[in-house]
Amino acid sequence: MLRGAAAGAGAVGALGLLGSATATAAAPAAATTGVRTRSRRFAGKVVLITGGTSGIGEATARGFASAGAKVAFCGRRTERGRAVERDIRRSGGEATYLPADVRVPAEVKRFVDRSVERYGRLDIAFNNAGIQVQKPLHETSVAEWDDTTDTNARGVFLAMKYQIPHLLAGGGGQIIVNSSVGAVVGRPGLSLYQSSKQAVLALVKSAALEYGSRGVRVNAVLPGITDTAMIRPPGLDDATWERAKTALGKLNVDGLGTVADPEHIATAVLAMAGDEFGYLTGVALPVDGGIAAGRRMLLPES
Ligand SMILES: NC(=O)c1ccc[n+]([C@@H]2O[C@H](COP(=O)([O-])OP(=O)(O)OC[C@H]3O[C@@H](n4cnc5c(N)ncnc54)[C@H](OP(=O)(O)O)[C@@H]3O)[C@@H](O)[C@H]2O)c1
């Protein structure tokens, strides 16, 4: 399995399990077993993914490709993007990596337009690229605010802005945005991240109303804590990370075990994109082990 690079240590640090560092260095991504697909049910479909070079985006790219879709994905790490592309093709799938930074309008436009040029149309977009900064609000710099909102919120706006004309030209399609359960619950130390993730829910709901009559469905997925480089502190040994994941899993509903694998989220994205879910639009679907449902009441023992 390919290995990823980290964007932050938010969830772990937020729980105080491993300190509160904001990580930017490389950390291994989870070993994956792949999304289980029933068939080549996306054969002939063209899928665009922002941030497909690791984690949830990579798992979703692999999932769609193994279900027969032609997948174009972007990210800034060219070497890694090419390795993911190669790996998907070796497994018999069709994928193209195109470098693009979602903060830069011209790069997002080029990524979208070139993908459509290459594969002829656009059916499904998964706007997934994101970063996380974990800090107390008053210690968050204006530059960190700008970078996070430019990536997580403005980046989604730019992707949608350039994708929608292609979806309309093709008679419809769909957009799925990767938000976070953090959009609907608070978490100390993550106010910046959660704000950026809530902003995109407004884009999803309004766009669902705006484009529904022209055949475009727009939805969001809200992952819970997922084992990717985003939350795994760099340099952490596997045994410590396994213990941390077990502790983090306690935020889930009892019985759902540890944190999610990227494939749990990818499986939900593929399901939402399927024709079976053709009645679903304007929805923010938590795939979060029950975190959004609330917290168990702990009563004092009598
Ligand atoms: N892991 C979790 O617990 C969790 C929970 C809820 C939601 N999410 C969301 O899931 C999404 C994917 O994150 P992940 O957990 O899979 O972590 P990850 O492995 O760090 O993946 C992040 C992806 O976003 C891309 N990216 C970041 N900044 C970018 C930029 N400026 N331009 C283009 N691509 C960019 C990265 O590619 P490059 O580095 O190559 O640019 C990478 O492919 C994020 O939106 C995150 O907020 C994650």
PDBQT file of the ligand as one rigid body, heavy atoms in Angstrom, charges set to zero:
ROOT
HETATM    1  N1  LIG A 401      -9.106  11.866   8.665  1.00  0.00    +0.000 N 
HETATM    2  C1  LIG A 401     -10.172  12.301   9.330  1.00  0.00    +0.000 C 
HETATM    3  O1  LIG A 401     -10.364  11.982  10.522  1.00  0.00    +0.000 OA
HETATM    4  C2  LIG A 401     -11.186  13.163   8.631  1.00  0.00    +0.000 A 
HETATM    5  C3  LIG A 401     -12.417  13.382   9.271  1.00  0.00    +0.000 A 
HETATM    6  C4  LIG A 401     -13.367  14.181   8.651  1.00  0.00    +0.000 A 
HETATM    7  C5  LIG A 401     -13.099  14.745   7.409  1.00  0.00    +0.000 A 
HETATM    8  N2  LIG A 401     -11.885  14.531   6.816  1.00  0.00    +0.000 N 
HETATM    9  C6  LIG A 401     -11.649  15.170   5.531  1.00  0.00    +0.000 C 
HETATM   10  O2  LIG A 401     -11.262  14.225   4.576  1.00  0.00    +0.000 OA
HETATM   11  C7  LIG A 401     -10.535  14.898   3.528  1.00  0.00    +0.000 C 
HETATM   12  C8  LIG A 401      -9.327  14.069   3.153  1.00  0.00    +0.000 C 
HETATM   13  O3  LIG A 401      -8.427  14.035   4.244  1.00  0.00    +0.000 OA
HETATM   14  P1  LIG A 401      -7.714  12.687   4.728  1.00  0.00    +0.000 P 
HETATM   15  O4  LIG A 401      -8.184  12.418   6.089  1.00  0.00    +0.000 OA
HETATM   16  O5  LIG A 401      -7.850  11.649   3.693  1.00  0.00    +0.000 OA
HETATM   17  O6  LIG A 401      -6.211  13.189   4.895  1.00  0.00    +0.000 OA
HETATM   18  P2  LIG A 401      -4.948  13.180   3.909  1.00  0.00    +0.000 P 
HETATM   19  O7  LIG A 401      -4.475  11.801   3.685  1.00  0.00    +0.000 OA
HETATM   20  O8  LIG A 401      -4.030  14.179   4.493  1.00  0.00    +0.000 OA
HETATM   21  O9  LIG A 401      -5.528  13.703   2.514  1.00  0.00    +0.000 OA
HETATM   22  C9  LIG A 401      -5.678  15.055   2.216  1.00  0.00    +0.000 C 
HETATM   23  C10 LIG A 401      -5.742  15.180   0.707  1.00  0.00    +0.000 C 
HETATM   24  O10 LIG A 401      -6.013  16.546   0.391  1.00  0.00    +0.000 OA
HETATM   25  C11 LIG A 401      -5.032  16.998  -0.555  1.00  0.00    +0.000 C 
HETATM   26  N3  LIG A 401      -4.793  18.416  -0.405  1.00  0.00    +0.000 N 
HETATM   27  C12 LIG A 401      -4.560  19.133   0.719  1.00  0.00    +0.000 A 
HETATM   28  N4  LIG A 401      -4.358  20.420   0.414  1.00  0.00    +0.000 NA
HETATM   29  C13 LIG A 401      -4.470  20.532  -0.948  1.00  0.00    +0.000 A 
HETATM   30  C14 LIG A 401      -4.346  21.593  -1.865  1.00  0.00    +0.000 A 
HETATM   31  N5  LIG A 401      -4.080  22.836  -1.450  1.00  0.00    +0.000 N 
HETATM   32  N6  LIG A 401      -4.523  21.333  -3.174  1.00  0.00    +0.000 NA
HETATM   33  C15 LIG A 401      -4.794  20.070  -3.608  1.00  0.00    +0.000 A 
HETATM   34  N7  LIG A 401      -4.917  19.023  -2.779  1.00  0.00    +0.000 NA
HETATM   35  C16 LIG A 401      -4.747  19.250  -1.467  1.00  0.00    +0.000 A 
HETATM   36  C17 LIG A 401      -3.788  16.173  -0.236  1.00  0.00    +0.000 C 
HETATM   37  O11 LIG A 401      -2.971  16.109  -1.403  1.00  0.00    +0.000 OA
HETATM   38  P3  LIG A 401      -1.521  16.795  -1.534  1.00  0.00    +0.000 P 
HETATM   39  O12 LIG A 401      -0.904  16.814  -0.177  1.00  0.00    +0.000 OA
HETATM   40  O13 LIG A 401      -0.825  15.917  -2.525  1.00  0.00    +0.000 OA
HETATM   41  O14 LIG A 401      -1.789  18.166  -2.076  1.00  0.00    +0.000 OA
HETATM   42  C18 LIG A 401      -4.409  14.814   0.059  1.00  0.00    +0.000 C 
HETATM   43  O15 LIG A 401      -4.639  14.105  -1.134  1.00  0.00    +0.000 OA
HETATM   44  C19 LIG A 401     -10.197  16.292   4.066  1.00  0.00    +0.000 C 
HETATM   45  O16 LIG A 401     -11.061  17.255   3.498  1.00  0.00    +0.000 OA
HETATM   46  C20 LIG A 401     -10.494  16.141   5.551  1.00  0.00    +0.000 C 
HETATM   47  O17 LIG A 401     -10.831  17.372   6.142  1.00  0.00    +0.000 OA
HETATM   48  C21 LIG A 401     -10.933  13.742   7.386  1.00  0.00    +0.000 A 
ENDROOT
TORSDOF 0
